């Protein structure tokens, strides 16, 4: 699905449907941020924990290590 297809499918929705979709997206973003916050508050125990923490932060392992060193 490309951008044109997405815009066409969104254009066919009513305002109420768009508002519901917007609320769902905002809720998912908030849940993802909350989960990332929870994961970052628990110290990693092994390599897979580090990789998972990095992916939830939207970083690779080296980016995660730079972020940790800033704190």
PyMOL commands that place a pseudoatom at each C-alpha (Angstrom):
pseudoatom trace, name=CA, resn=UNK, resi=1, chain=A, elem=C, hetatm=0, pos=[0.000, 0.000, 0.000]
pseudoatom trace, name=CA, resn=UNK, resi=2, chain=A, elem=C, hetatm=0, pos=[1.494, 3.326, -1.011]
pseudoatom trace, name=CA, resn=UNK, resi=3, chain=A, elem=C, hetatm=0, pos=[0.756, 6.873, 0.160]
pseudoatom trace, name=CA, resn=UNK, resi=4, chain=A, elem=C, hetatm=0, pos=[-1.795, 7.468, -2.597]
pseudoatom trace, name=CA, resn=UNK, resi=5, chain=A, elem=C, hetatm=0, pos=[-3.795, 4.384, -1.548]
pseudoatom trace, name=CA, resn=UNK, resi=6, chain=A, elem=C, hetatm=0, pos=[-3.706, 5.464, 2.076]
pseudoatom trace, name=CA, resn=UNK, resi=7, chain=A, elem=C, hetatm=0, pos=[-4.897, 8.987, 1.270]
pseudoatom trace, name=CA, resn=UNK, resi=8, chain=A, elem=C, hetatm=0, pos=[-7.678, 7.642, -0.924]
pseudoatom trace, name=CA, resn=UNK, resi=9, chain=A, elem=C, hetatm=0, pos=[-8.904, 5.283, 1.783]
pseudoatom trace, name=CA, resn=UNK, resi=10, chain=A, elem=C, hetatm=0, pos=[-8.772, 8.058, 4.398]
pseudoatom trace, name=CA, resn=UNK, resi=11, chain=A, elem=C, hetatm=0, pos=[-10.622, 10.440, 2.094]
pseudoatom trace, name=CA, resn=UNK, resi=12, chain=A, elem=C, hetatm=0, pos=[-13.538, 8.025, 1.939]
pseudoatom trace, name=CA, resn=UNK, resi=13, chain=A, elem=C, hetatm=0, pos=[-14.012, 8.099, 5.740]
pseudoatom trace, name=CA, resn=UNK, resi=14, chain=A, elem=C, hetatm=0, pos=[-16.461, 10.380, 7.503]
pseudoatom trace, name=CA, resn=UNK, resi=15, chain=A, elem=C, hetatm=0, pos=[-15.345, 12.967, 10.063]
pseudoatom trace, name=CA, resn=UNK, resi=16, chain=A, elem=C, hetatm=0, pos=[-16.554, 10.723, 12.893]
pseudoatom trace, name=CA, resn=UNK, resi=17, chain=A, elem=C, hetatm=0, pos=[-14.567, 7.774, 11.542]
pseudoatom trace, name=CA, resn=UNK, resi=18, chain=A, elem=C, hetatm=0, pos=[-11.483, 9.956, 11.138]
pseudoatom trace, name=CA, resn=UNK, resi=19, chain=A, elem=C, hetatm=0, pos=[-11.851, 11.211, 14.714]
pseudoatom trace, name=CA, resn=UNK, resi=20, chain=A, elem=C, hetatm=0, pos=[-12.117, 7.635, 16.023]
pseudoatom trace, name=CA, resn=UNK, resi=21, chain=A, elem=C, hetatm=0, pos=[-9.066, 6.624, 14.004]
pseudoatom trace, name=CA, resn=UNK, resi=22, chain=A, elem=C, hetatm=0, pos=[-7.154, 9.637, 15.310]
pseudoatom trace, name=CA, resn=UNK, resi=23, chain=A, elem=C, hetatm=0, pos=[-8.031, 8.748, 18.905]
pseudoatom trace, name=CA, resn=UNK, resi=24, chain=A, elem=C, hetatm=0, pos=[-6.948, 5.120, 18.375]
pseudoatom trace, name=CA, resn=UNK, resi=25, chain=A, elem=C, hetatm=0, pos=[-3.622, 6.256, 16.927]
pseudoatom trace, name=CA, resn=UNK, resi=26, chain=A, elem=C, hetatm=0, pos=[-3.034, 8.686, 19.807]
pseudoatom trace, name=CA, resn=UNK, resi=27, chain=A, elem=C, hetatm=0, pos=[-3.850, 5.918, 22.287]
pseudoatom trace, name=CA, resn=UNK, resi=28, chain=A, elem=C, hetatm=0, pos=[-1.420, 3.501, 20.638]
pseudoatom trace, name=CA, resn=UNK, resi=29, chain=A, elem=C, hetatm=0, pos=[1.313, 6.145, 20.620]
pseudoatom trace, name=CA, resn=UNK, resi=30, chain=A, elem=C, hetatm=0, pos=[0.724, 6.858, 24.324]
pseudoatom trace, name=CA, resn=UNK, resi=31, chain=A, elem=C, hetatm=0, pos=[0.813, 3.127, 25.124]
pseudoatom trace, name=CA, resn=UNK, resi=32, chain=A, elem=C, hetatm=0, pos=[4.051, 2.701, 23.193]
pseudoatom trace, name=CA, resn=UNK, resi=33, chain=A, elem=C, hetatm=0, pos=[5.635, 5.665, 24.989]
pseudoatom trace, name=CA, resn=UNK, resi=34, chain=A, elem=C, hetatm=0, pos=[4.491, 4.333, 28.365]
pseudoatom trace, name=CA, resn=UNK, resi=35, chain=A, elem=C, hetatm=0, pos=[5.891, 0.892, 27.569]
pseudoatom trace, name=CA, resn=UNK, resi=36, chain=A, elem=C, hetatm=0, pos=[9.202, 2.387, 26.461]
pseudoatom trace, name=CA, resn=UNK, resi=37, chain=A, elem=C, hetatm=0, pos=[9.298, 4.426, 29.673]
pseudoatom trace, name=CA, resn=UNK, resi=38, chain=A, elem=C, hetatm=0, pos=[8.673, 1.302, 31.767]
pseudoatom trace, name=CA, resn=UNK, resi=39, chain=A, elem=C, hetatm=0, pos=[11.341, -0.643, 29.903]
pseudoatom trace, name=CA, resn=UNK, resi=40, chain=A, elem=C, hetatm=0, pos=[13.891, 2.140, 30.281]
pseudoatom trace, name=CA, resn=UNK, resi=41, chain=A, elem=C, hetatm=0, pos=[13.332, 2.301, 34.047]
pseudoatom trace, name=CA, resn=UNK, resi=42, chain=A, elem=C, hetatm=0, pos=[14.259, -1.380, 34.529]
pseudoatom trace, name=CA, resn=UNK, resi=43, chain=A, elem=C, hetatm=0, pos=[17.954, -2.152, 34.151]
pseudoatom trace, name=CA, resn=UNK, resi=44, chain=A, elem=C, hetatm=0, pos=[18.670, -4.611, 31.318]
pseudoatom trace, name=CA, resn=UNK, resi=45, chain=A, elem=C, hetatm=0, pos=[19.757, -8.058, 32.425]
pseudoatom trace, name=CA, resn=UNK, resi=46, chain=A, elem=C, hetatm=0, pos=[21.111, -9.558, 29.209]
pseudoatom trace, name=CA, resn=UNK, resi=47, chain=A, elem=C, hetatm=0, pos=[21.851, -8.878, 25.532]
pseudoatom trace, name=CA, resn=UNK, resi=48, chain=A, elem=C, hetatm=0, pos=[18.279, -9.501, 24.357]
pseudoatom trace, name=CA, resn=UNK, resi=49, chain=A, elem=C, hetatm=0, pos=[16.989, -7.020, 26.970]
pseudoatom trace, name=CA, resn=UNK, resi=50, chain=A, elem=C, hetatm=0, pos=[19.370, -4.410, 25.568]
pseudoatom trace, name=CA, resn=UNK, resi=51, chain=A, elem=C, hetatm=0, pos=[18.254, -5.081, 22.009]
pseudoatom trace, name=CA, resn=UNK, resi=52, chain=A, elem=C, hetatm=0, pos=[14.589, -4.911, 23.017]
pseudoatom trace, name=CA, resn=UNK, resi=53, chain=A, elem=C, hetatm=0, pos=[15.139, -1.683, 24.947]
pseudoatom trace, name=CA, resn=UNK, resi=54, chain=A, elem=C, hetatm=0, pos=[16.940, -0.175, 21.970]
pseudoatom trace, name=CA, resn=UNK, resi=55, chain=A, elem=C, hetatm=0, pos=[14.180, -1.142, 19.544]
pseudoatom trace, name=CA, resn=UNK, resi=56, chain=A, elem=C, hetatm=0, pos=[11.477, 0.323, 21.816]
pseudoatom trace, name=CA, resn=UNK, resi=57, chain=A, elem=C, hetatm=0, pos=[13.435, 3.566, 21.995]
pseudoatom trace, name=CA, resn=UNK, resi=58, chain=A, elem=C, hetatm=0, pos=[13.733, 3.597, 18.207]
pseudoatom trace, name=CA, resn=UNK, resi=59, chain=A, elem=C, hetatm=0, pos=[17.523, 3.254, 18.423]
pseudoatom trace, name=CA, resn=UNK, resi=60, chain=A, elem=C, hetatm=0, pos=[20.164, 0.709, 17.582]
pseudoatom trace, name=CA, resn=UNK, resi=61, chain=A, elem=C, hetatm=0, pos=[22.462, -0.583, 20.319]
pseudoatom trace, name=CA, resn=UNK, resi=62, chain=A, elem=C, hetatm=0, pos=[25.134, 2.065, 19.739]
pseudoatom trace, name=CA, resn=UNK, resi=63, chain=A, elem=C, hetatm=0, pos=[22.481, 4.803, 19.803]
pseudoatom trace, name=CA, resn=UNK, resi=64, chain=A, elem=C, hetatm=0, pos=[21.096, 3.379, 23.024]
pseudoatom trace, name=CA, resn=UNK, resi=65, chain=A, elem=C, hetatm=0, pos=[24.547, 3.361, 24.593]
pseudoatom trace, name=CA, resn=UNK, resi=66, chain=A, elem=C, hetatm=0, pos=[25.067, 7.020, 23.602]
pseudoatom trace, name=CA, resn=UNK, resi=67, chain=A, elem=C, hetatm=0, pos=[21.676, 7.892, 25.096]
pseudoatom trace, name=CA, resn=UNK, resi=68, chain=A, elem=C, hetatm=0, pos=[22.560, 6.098, 28.345]
pseudoatom trace, name=CA, resn=UNK, resi=69, chain=A, elem=C, hetatm=0, pos=[25.915, 7.857, 28.579]
pseudoatom trace, name=CA, resn=UNK, resi=70, chain=A, elem=C, hetatm=0, pos=[24.145, 11.244, 28.294]
pseudoatom trace, name=CA, resn=UNK, resi=71, chain=A, elem=C, hetatm=0, pos=[22.150, 10.486, 31.435]
for i in range(1, 71): cmd.bond("trace and resi %d" % i, "trace and resi %d" % (i + 1))
show_as sticks, trace
zoom trace
